[in-house]
Amino acid sequence: MEEIILEAQNLTVYYNGRPAIEGVNLRIPRRRITAIIGPSGCGKSTLLRCFNRMNDLIPSARVEGKVLFEGVNIYAPDVDVVEVRRRIGMVFQKPNPFPKSIYENVAFGPRIHGVRDRRKLDEIVERCLRAAALWDEVKDKLHQNALTLSGGQQQRLCIARALATEPEVLLMDEPASSLDPIATMKIEDLMRELTREYTIIIVTHNMQQAARVSDYTVFMLAGEERVGRLIEFGPTQQIFTRPRDRRTEDYITGRFG
């Protein structure tokens, strides 16, 4: 039986009073990769952003329901949102390193959380760059501007930056969609490696990627009213070979989407 780290309970998100996703119930297993798939506009990224309250940053957004992180509702009034985002990190679709050195990108989070000791920062930077499979490529140019790195390197740097605050969960919103096939393969290999210590939830448009890297798959779909709903969730192999819902099968076999 899988240990559950995150759970959505009757989760509905409104933008400008209109529901974008509705009634989502979902249990995310610890130290596994869960992929969220579905056609454009079905609420994949909206659901992902619920898991660390990134929707709070959208003025028109309103969230109903619960998200339990290790049993605690992260939407409860007394919850520290900064701490939620420290423990549930996020990597975005386009690599977005800060216009600072490679070193300072990784050290940024620990500095904000009060780490001042240079030796400690050095250790964190090396550990996170190694975890992101980037250390050997950048160890001799740590004080070079991060924007000089290739797109794939920048994305791995953003993963290292997210790891530096010691999260337990990494949310990835199409992390390889702007990368070439070789860089994409490196990101996928890295994700598998990271599940030794981290839980990963990835939104992807690439069904082959979902089939390759994930342990579990969520299929979402929006009907004519453009409200996203969770149609099916289960082990990836079952979703891709023996889906229970005809709509899942239609999407995976390319009949629509």
Secondary structure, DSSP 4 states (H G I P E B T S, - for coil): -PPEEEEEEEEEEEETTEEEEEEEEEEEETTSEEEEE-STTSSHHHHHHHTTTGGGGSTTEEEEEEEEETTEETTSTT--HHHHHHHEEEE-SS----SSBHHHHHHHHHHHTT---HHHHHHHHHHHHHHTT-HHHHTT-TTSBGGGS-HHHHHHHHHHHHHTT--SEEEEESTTTTS-HHHHHHHHHHHHHHTTT-EEEEE-S-HHHHHHH-SEEEEEEE-TT--EEEEEEEEHHHHHHS-SSHHHHHHHTTS--
